[in-house]
Amino acid sequence: MSAQLARVYLDSGVLIGAVVEGVDHTTASTNFCQQIVNDRTTVAISALSRYEVAHIASLLGNPAGRRRLPDSVVQEYELTNWSADESVRDRWMTTISMSLESLLGSFNEFAEIPVLLTSGTLQFKS
């Protein structure tokens, strides 16, 4: 980063890029998150981010989505057995979840922005 940021909001795309090896934006996401750690930048995410990351990870693990992953990742996690073997799904999802929590724990300060239902619409509390 050319200038240090005091605060930054990370969306699920950056988070998935930083925790899933080999997706299209892994290098940029990982480098950006590492710079945030180095700069001791305060990080905020949506309260929905964990769900979004889990959903994307699930899509990447299943037969239609795994073609977006490198063969080395598919082989390491035995993702070709996704449909037939519950332990494959469990291992993949647990790894992604633990990687996300590790990433979030590496930030100097971290906050989740809650989502509130008001008058029938979703609103982010500031």
N, C-alpha and C positions, 0 to 999 in steps of 0.2 A: 504494500500500500504506500502511496506517496505521502499521505497525511494520516496521522494517527486519529482514529475515531474514538470518541468518548463512549458511544453506545451504538449498537448495531442490532437490527432485527434479522434473524436467520429464518428463511422459509424452509419447508420440507425438502425442496429440491437441493439446496446446499447441504442440508443434513444428510440426505441419502447419498449424495455424492461423496461426502466425507467418510461415510461408514461402510459403503458397499464398494469393494474393490472392483475396478474395471468398468463401471458405468461411464457413460460418455464424458461426464464432467468431474471425474474423480480427482484428477490432478489439480484443477483449478479450485475445487471445493476444499480439498485437503490443505492446499497452500494458503487459501484465504483463512481457513479456521486456525491454522498454525500461526499466521500473522496476528490474528485476533488474540490468541493466547499470549504471544510474545509482547504485544502492545498492552496487555492487561485491560482490554476493552470489555465493557459490560455488554452482555448478550441477552437478548430477549427472544423468546419463541412463543408461538401461539400454544394455548393449552391443547389444541388439536394436533400438534406436531407429532407427538408419539404415535397417535393413531394413523396419521398420514404416512409416516415412515414405515410402520408395520404393514400398512396396506400396500405400499409400493414394493416392499420387500417380498410380500406374498405374491404379488403379480410377477416380480422378477424370477421367483423360484418355480412358478408353474410352467408347464410346457410352452405356452404361447409367449411368455415373457422372457424366458431364460436365454433365448437367442441374442438378447442384448448384453449378456454377460460373456466374458472371455471363457474359452473352453477350460482353462486352468481352474477357474472358480467353480464351474459346473462339475468338474471332476472332483475337486477337493471336497465339495459338499454333497457329492453324489446326487445332484439335482435331477438326473435322469430318472431317479426312483421316486420323485416327488409324489406322484399319484398313488403309488403302491406301498410306500413305507412312511408311517407316521413319524418315525424317529428322524428321518431326513428333514421333514418339515419342521419338527421341533428343534433340531440342531441349528438349522438355518435361521429360524426366527429368533431363537435364543441368542445366537451370535450377533445378529443385527441389533437386537435390543440392548445387549451388553455393550456393544461398540458405541451405540448412541449414548448410553448413560456414561460411559467413560469419556466420550467427547464432551458432553455437557459438564461433567465434573472437572474438566481441565480448564474451563473458563474461570477467570478471576472472579467475576460476578455474573450471576445468571438469574433470570426471572422468566416466569411463564405469564403471558397475558391471558387472563381468563376470558371466556366467551360467555356472555350473558344473554338470556332471552328476554327481550323487552318489547312489549306491544307486538308480538308475533314476528319480530325480526331479530337476527343475530347481531350483537354489537360487541365490539372489543372494549373492555374496560381500560381506561388509560390511567 
